[in-house]
Amino acid sequence: MEQQKLPNATLIFILGIAGYLCCCFAGIGIIPAGIAFFLAIKSEKIYKENPELYDNYKQIKTGKTVSLIALILCALMVIRFIYVITTSDWDAMMEQQQEILEQWGLEQ
């Protein structure tokens, strides 16, 4: 009996890596990483129904691990982003920005 490939193995891996790369952009990488994690869980369920039919389960596990790491990093970045926004001194930042604009002659 010829073994088949589990669906979306390459897509899971690519989305997990994209989520990992985009985690520094205010947590935007949570979207592709979440999709990859969902697809990995779905593929694992398919594998567990008939494990003898599929041969690329290791790719699914690797993609799931990468997407889980990306999800954790994105969650940490979102928490950090919220912390920075809530604890920053907006008045001081606006004054600094106004001074920079005045230095460059871009005052409105």
Order of alpha helices (4+ residues) and beta strands (2+ residues): alpha-alpha-alpha-alpha
